[in-house]
Amino acid sequence: MKQINTDIAIVGAGSAGLCAAIQAANTGAKVMVFDENHKAGGQLFKQIHKFFGSREHRAGTRGFLIGEQLLQEVENCGAEVHLNSVAYGIFDGNTLGIVEGEPHHETHYAVKAKKIILAGGAKENYMAFPGSTLPGVMGAGAAQTMINVNRVLPGEKIIMVGSGNVGLIVSYQLMQAGADVLAIVEGAPKIGGYGVHAGKIRRAGVPILVSHTILKAYGENEVEGAIIAQLDDHWNPIPGSEQDVKCDTICLAVGLNPMTELAYMAGCQMAFIPALGGHVPMHDEHMETTVPGVYVAGDITGVEEASTAMEEGNLAGLSAACALGYIDEAAAKEKEAAFLNRMAMLRSGEFGERRRTAKAEQVAAFHNYQKGIGVKDGE
């Protein structure tokens, strides 16, 4: 099998992977980025809303425009981006197996890298209930792809399950695309996403039903309606509270799980941290895992917003380049401090407290493991 050598190989061309590539390539390192999709940018090209935060976080800019900016920066810095390229394994600690191209015309080769950055993102959770396999039940991310990328409306009368930021944002975007969002159903007693997103939904007249769940979907060959019900304090359906809602689409925004398969294959030690989406790779302050030379960034380290993923990508790319000697430690520390400060800002306040605590637990797990202190990792 053909082998290609590079300084830094990055798996994932989303917000984290692109930022890692920019930081590393700008130091002079040879960088290769691999992504299984036809277009780089990850989730950014599905995000038509404006970002929050500071100027450094590109506040006021719509997500797809940020994606275009990052792609231009990647092109300017000289990093190689390989699309339609699946990294199917890590071998011998520093070699990626790659399949590139369309089915039946693909090329197989190996990439030996001095450093590897895993930035593969996360995948949607699913929620099983009677009728959940009917056509018309889909993840909120799939619906967002249909309307914002493919310009196809998934349905006309929609129920959204989940009131986190994904559920709230996608609901509003579905309405912008012409759909009628009948209700947002949330099992918890309070809304999970930001108040600014919930406010837009409520002003549009969409009810957000907290302490509610979906009991079943029904229909002959596709979704024709759903039964929802109120929950008591123990998360049990309250008899007599059932409502029959006629709909043709049910979108599930019930969380994300980090895509940790390659990290497991590389031998990275994991910590089970529910607030970050489940099992996540332990890493230090420089985003390096327990496997020397393997770094992580973005949702694989714990599900957060794109702005945080970009900062983690910045940090991982800089750290990998510094470890290879492409930037001196003093200059790297100055840039690193700026990245860490901006990440702290993103995780500040009431909404960021849970993530701030969880990320500290993740780093602490890394150091405990290095010291030989037992860590619960779900095994």
Salt bridges, closest charged atoms under 4 A:
ASP7 OD1 - LYS114 NZ 3.25
GLU73 OE2 - ARG58 NH2 3.16
GLU80 OE1 - HIS82 NE2 2.99
GLU100 OE1 - HIS82 ND1 3.19
GLU102 OE2 - HIS38 ND1 3.80
ASP180 OD2 - LYS157 NZ 3.74
ASP244 OD2 - LYS246 NZ 3.59
GLU261 OE2 - LYS123 NZ 3.57
GLU285 OE2 - HIS367 NE2 3.07
GLU304 OE2 - ARG347 NH2 2.77
GLU304 OE1 - ARG355 NH1 3.49
GLU305 OE1 - ARG355 NH1 2.36
GLU311 OE2 - HIS57 NE2 3.40
GLU311 OE2 - ARG342 NE 2.55
GLU312 OE2 - ARG347 NH2 2.96
GLU312 OE2 - LYS359 NZ 3.21
GLU336 OE1 - HIS286 ND1 2.67
